[in-house]
Amino acid sequence: MQRIIPDWPVAKGIQAFTTTRFGGVSKTPWDSFNLGTNSGDIPENVMQNRSLLSASLPAEPYWLDQVHGPEVVNASHSPKIPQADASWSNQADTVCAVLTADCLPVLLCTANGSHFAAIHCGWRSLAAGVLENTIAAMGVAAEELLSWFGPAISAKNYEVGEQLYSAFVDVNPSDNSAFTATRKGHWQADLIHLAKLRLQRLGLNKFYGGHWCTYADKQFYSYRRDGVTGRMVSLIYR
């Protein structure tokens, strides 16, 4: 199993990483470390990959039924598997996790390691307020948090239409800075910049990561590039 380790200052006791597509048993087009159960892959292969992942963790990841919405759950107290796009915890050996294949995974933690979270930021969940809801649920001041942006599709490979553009700019006109017009009614959208703008409005200003494009770099799964494909996981725990 290959992994990307966050390049952020080490918070007390915090461990975090994002997997790549390598090191598992899934066959083409899910080759090889696919962790997504709804991707069309053979279920037994996904379960074997998840077992390989869990062997390196203090507990089974807290899997979510991700629905591109604003719901957030406490991974230490909520029933499995909830419909939500973010989880948080303040308990040791609880593993918060989100699956992605172009959407932006965001990991948060306090510098003292007391609270941590994993958030799935597709455009719909971002626009619906999943970041704001997560920080509110964590119950800590935004300025106390560190944020890390994992592999996601880059703006130059993410052309979008009027619906997505309007979902952000009609609410926050300053979000226009995250869009570059390409042709009439179409823009390149920068998910990382959109996430930063929302976090900055809350008072969070410690940003790390955001260096990888899932579409351009074939060590990652990309739904927009490949259509039928697997899912990576980004996770965090203490």
N, C-alpha and C positions, 0 to 999 in steps of 0.2 A: 504493500500500500504506500503510494507516494502522497505527500502532503505539502501544503503551503503554510508556513508558520507566520503569523502576524508579526510585522515589523514595528511593533509599538513597545513603549516602555513596559517592563515586566510589572504587572500588578501583583500584589501579594497573593501567592498560591494559585493564580489563574493559569490555566492551560487552554489553548485554543488552536484550531487549525482548520483548513479546508482541504478536502481530498482532491486528487486529480482523477482522470479516467483510467489510470493504470494500476495494475496490481491485483486484479480480481479474476473472476471466472466467466463473466458474461461474454457471449459471442457477438460478432458483428450483427447489427450496427450499434449494439450497446457496449461493445468492448471497451474496457473489461471490468472496471470497478463501479458498475452501476448500482446505485443505492435506492433508486426510485421504484416503488411497487406499482405505480400507475403508468409506466412507460412502455408497456407492451413486451417487456422482457420475460423470460421464463421465471416464474416465481421462485423456484428452487435456487436458481442462480443468484437472484437478488438476496434471498435469505442467507445464502452462503457468504456473499459479500458483506452483508450486515453482521454476520457472525465474526468475520475477519476483523471488521471495524471494532466491534464490541470487545474483542480480546485485548485491545490496546487501551481500553477505557475503564474507569472505576465503576461504571454502571452502563446499562443499556441507554442509548440516546432517547430523549423524550421526543418521539416522533409526533408530527402534527399532520392533520389533514388540511393542507394549505389550499385556501379558496380565494386568494387575492383580495382579502378584505382587511379591516382594521382591528380584528379581534386579537386580544393578547391574553395569555393564560399564565398562571403561576405553575411552573413545572413541578413544584414540590407538593402541590395540593390538588391539582386538577385531574379528572379521570382521563385515561388514555383511550382513544386517540382523538383529541378534540379538533373541531374545525376552527383553526386559528392560523395566523401568519407570523406570530411571534410568541416566544416564551421567555420567562425570566425566573430567577431564583436567588435566594440568599442562603441556600443550604449547600454544604459540602457534598460532593459525589452525586450531584444532580447535573445531568448533561443536557444543556439546551442545544437544539439542533434545527437547522432549516436546510431544505433541499433546493437546488437551483440548477438552471441550465441556460442562462442569459440574464435572468433577474439578478438584482443586487443583494447579496447577503451582507447584513450589517451586524457586527458584534459590538456590544457595549459592556463596559465594566467600570466599577469605581477603582481608584488607584489603590485602595486598601484591600481590594478583592472581596468586599462584603456582598456586593450585588453584581449580577451579570445577566446578559440577555443575548438572544439570537433572533434576528428579524429578517423575514423574507420581504424584500422590497421590489415587487413588480410595480409597474406604473399605477395600477389600480389601487394597490394597498398603500403606496406612497401618498397618492392623492386623497385617499380615504382617511389618512391620519395614523397609520400604524406606528410610525416613529413617535409621534406625540403621545399616543396611547400607551406605548411601552414604557416611556420614561415616567409618565404619570403612575402607571401600575407599580413600577419599581420603588416609588416613594423616596427618591433621592433627587437632589438638585442637579439639573442638567450640567452645570459648570463643574460638578465633581466627577463627571464621566469621561472616559476615553472611548473613542469610536474607531472601528477598523472596518474598511470596505474591502470585501473579498472580490474574487473574479466575477466580472459581469460584462455584458456587451458594451462596447465603447460607442461614443456618439457617432463616429464616422461610419459605423456599421449598423446603426439603428435609426432608420428613417421612419417617421411616423406621420399620421395625418391630423386632421383638424380636431377630432374627438380628444386625442391625448393632449394636444397643445392647449385646447380650451380648458381641459380639466384642471390645469395648473395655472395658466396665465389669467383666466377669468377670475380666479380667486385671489391670486397673488401676482400682480403685474410684474413684479421684479423677477419672477421665475422665467421671464422671457430671456434672461441671460443664459439659461441652460439650453436654448434652442438656436439652431442655425438654419435659416431658410435654404432649401435646396431647389424647389420648384413650387409653382402655385399650389397652396394648400398642403405642403409637405415640409417637414423640418427634420434635421438630425437632433435627437434628444439625448442629453447627457444625464443619465440616471444618477451618477455619483454627485454631480453638481446640484441636481434637484434635492438629493438627500442632505447634502451639506447646507443648503439654504434653509431647509426645514429645521435642521438641528441648530443652526446659528440663531434662528428666531427664538429658540428655547433657551439659548445661553450656552450651548455646547460648542467649544471651539478647538477641541483636541482631536485632529483627524489623522488617520494613518491608513496605509494601504492604497487601494484603488489603482494599482499598476498593471492589471492584467485584463485583456480583452478575451472573452470566451469565444467570440466569433473568429478572431484572428489566430488564436493560439490553440492548436489541436490537442494540447494536453488536457484541455477542458471540453466538457460537453457544451454544445450550443444548439438550442432548438431552432433558432432562425437559420443557422447554417445548414443543419442536417435534417430537420424535420423529425424523423424517428430517431430518438437518441436517449441516452441515460441521464442520470442526475448525480451531481456532486453534493456533498454535505459540508456545511460550515457549522462548527460546534464550539462550545465554550463551557468550561466547568471549573470548580475549585476543589 
